[in-house]
């Protein structure tokens, strides 16, 4: 808000001030945007976790099908994320897990 304090003929002093109501509205708007961003980030993380659990279940189903067919297979869990390996350990206890980057596998060719 601009306030003209008028100080006589030809002279004006102006003052810039914010109305406290405007500041309160701006603060509420900023808080709402922050809350919406946090909610979106949480939904994204939950979706990624669900997708990763689904992928782990599909992989387990493939492994189990190979075992039923009499195929020899060695299953090793590999991920660059310790958090993902923790999920894998819960889903597949006893499966060897390795924390590594797919571009630099820690196995001999």
Backbone torsions as a table, in degrees:
resi	resn	phi	psi	omega
1	UNK	NA	134.2	176.7
2	UNK	-104.4	127.2	-179.9
3	UNK	-113.5	125.5	176.9
4	UNK	-91.5	113.2	-178.2
5	UNK	-86.0	-4.8	178.1
6	UNK	34.4	113.9	-178.0
7	UNK	-121.7	44.8	175.0
8	UNK	106.9	178.7	-175.7
9	UNK	-62.0	127.4	176.0
10	UNK	76.3	-9.1	-178.6
11	UNK	-117.7	132.9	178.8
12	UNK	-133.7	139.9	171.9
13	UNK	-115.9	125.6	178.7
14	UNK	-112.5	150.1	-179.9
15	UNK	-130.6	133.7	174.9
16	UNK	-96.0	127.1	177.3
17	UNK	-143.4	155.2	176.2
18	UNK	-105.8	133.6	174.9
19	UNK	-69.2	137.6	-179.0
20	UNK	-62.8	-29.9	177.1
21	UNK	-65.4	-40.6	177.3
22	UNK	-63.5	-41.7	178.9
23	UNK	-62.9	-41.9	179.2
24	UNK	-62.1	-42.4	178.7
25	UNK	-64.1	-44.3	178.6
26	UNK	-62.0	-40.8	179.1
27	UNK	-65.4	-42.7	178.5
28	UNK	-63.6	-41.7	178.5
29	UNK	-61.1	-43.5	179.5
30	UNK	-64.3	-42.0	178.8
31	UNK	-63.9	-40.2	178.3
32	UNK	-64.5	-42.4	178.1
33	UNK	-62.7	-42.3	178.6
34	UNK	-61.6	-43.6	179.9
35	UNK	-63.9	-41.6	178.3
36	UNK	-63.6	-40.1	178.1
37	UNK	-64.7	-42.2	178.7
38	UNK	-63.7	-42.3	179.1
39	UNK	-61.1	-43.0	179.7
40	UNK	-64.0	-41.6	179.1
41	UNK	-64.2	-40.7	178.5
42	UNK	-65.1	-41.6	177.4
43	UNK	-62.5	-41.5	178.8
44	UNK	-61.9	-43.7	-180.0
45	UNK	-64.4	-42.0	178.3
46	UNK	-63.2	-40.5	178.4
47	UNK	-64.2	-42.7	178.4
48	UNK	-62.7	-42.4	178.8
49	UNK	-61.4	-43.4	-180.0
50	UNK	-64.1	-42.3	178.4
51	UNK	-62.8	-41.2	179.9
52	UNK	-67.0	-39.1	177.1
53	UNK	-64.6	-40.5	177.8
54	UNK	-62.2	-42.0	178.9
55	UNK	-63.3	-40.9	179.4
56	UNK	-63.6	-39.4	178.8
57	UNK	-65.9	-40.9	178.2
58	UNK	-63.3	-42.4	179.7
59	UNK	-63.8	-40.0	178.6
60	UNK	-64.5	-39.1	179.2
61	UNK	-63.8	-40.0	177.6
62	UNK	-64.2	-43.4	179.4
63	UNK	-62.0	-45.5	-178.9
64	UNK	-64.1	-38.5	177.9
65	UNK	-64.6	-40.3	179.0
66	UNK	-64.0	-40.2	178.9
67	UNK	-64.9	-40.3	179.4
68	UNK	-65.2	-33.6	179.5
69	UNK	-76.8	-3.8	-179.6
70	UNK	84.2	8.2	178.7
71	UNK	-74.2	144.5	173.7
72	UNK	-84.3	126.7	174.4
73	UNK	-145.9	140.7	174.6
74	UNK	-107.9	120.9	-179.2
75	UNK	-104.0	126.0	176.5
76	UNK	-130.2	128.4	176.3
77	UNK	-84.1	131.7	-179.2
78	UNK	-135.9	129.5	176.3
79	UNK	-156.9	153.4	177.7
80	UNK	-82.5	-10.4	-176.4
81	UNK	-106.7	124.6	176.7
82	UNK	-65.5	-31.7	178.6
83	UNK	-63.7	-41.2	178.3
84	UNK	-67.9	-36.9	177.7
85	UNK	-66.2	-33.2	176.2
86	UNK	-64.4	-41.3	175.9
87	UNK	-63.6	-41.1	179.6
88	UNK	-63.9	-39.1	-179.8
89	UNK	-63.6	-38.1	177.5
90	UNK	-66.2	-41.8	-176.5
91	UNK	-76.5	-30.8	-174.1
92	UNK	-136.9	69.7	179.3
93	UNK	-61.0	141.0	179.4
94	UNK	91.1	-12.9	177.8
95	UNK	-81.0	130.0	177.5
96	UNK	-62.9	134.8	-179.0
97	UNK	-122.7	141.6	-178.7
98	UNK	-131.1	131.9	174.9
99	UNK	-95.2	112.7	-176.9
100	UNK	-162.0	166.4	176.8
101	UNK	-91.1	136.3	-178.7
102	UNK	-61.4	-26.1	-179.8
103	UNK	-80.0	-13.5	179.4
104	UNK	-134.0	67.7	-177.3
105	UNK	-63.7	138.7	-178.2
106	UNK	-88.4	40.1	-179.2
107	UNK	-126.2	150.3	174.1
108	UNK	-74.0	148.8	178.7
109	UNK	-72.5	NA	NA
